[in-house]
Amino acid sequence: MVSASPSLPPPRRLIVAITGATGVVYGVRLLQLLRELPGIESHLMISDAGVLNLHQELEMRRKQVEALADVVHSVRDVGASIASGSFQSDGMIVAPCSMKTLASVAHGLSDNLIARAADVVLKERRRLVLMVRETPFNLAHLRNMTSVTEMGGIIFPPLPGFYHRPQSIAEMVDHTVGRVLDLFAIEHALTPRWSGLKAE
């Protein structure tokens, strides 16, 4: 009797959204890395303002970025698979996250698929990471960040670290994206691990 070959485990699913805040490089780099990792299925949404920033900051078109994802959803398709709690995922990353999207999530508006998918991730007690981009913060921003944190979300401003002495913007981006991947227990070699202060 010939035994059946074991079936492959289902892929881990990560939802990625790119919104209209500055810093679309974080979302693009995240997609590039997820594409290289085996066993991960990426689901992407890009807001209209996010498309504008892709052109402004990286001179990239929507289709170029969408080609990096396994599945692409329209932000207007509130009936998409990721709008349901029955859709299994490891969580969602909004990179970058505008203050408008932050407010929509904080108040449970679900006014587009990005906010609805984030709401689903929170209600199903999965991991939501918002890479918020604004400075300085006003009181509404701070209160919205507090609300999302109280609901179980993670506020992750993409602030560069300098202790590893980055030599380029790309290294700073990779360091930040690597920290985000750590939150989902995804192995990577983007940046050296902290090993303590060097002696004088």
Disulfide bonds with the S-S distance in Angstrom:
none
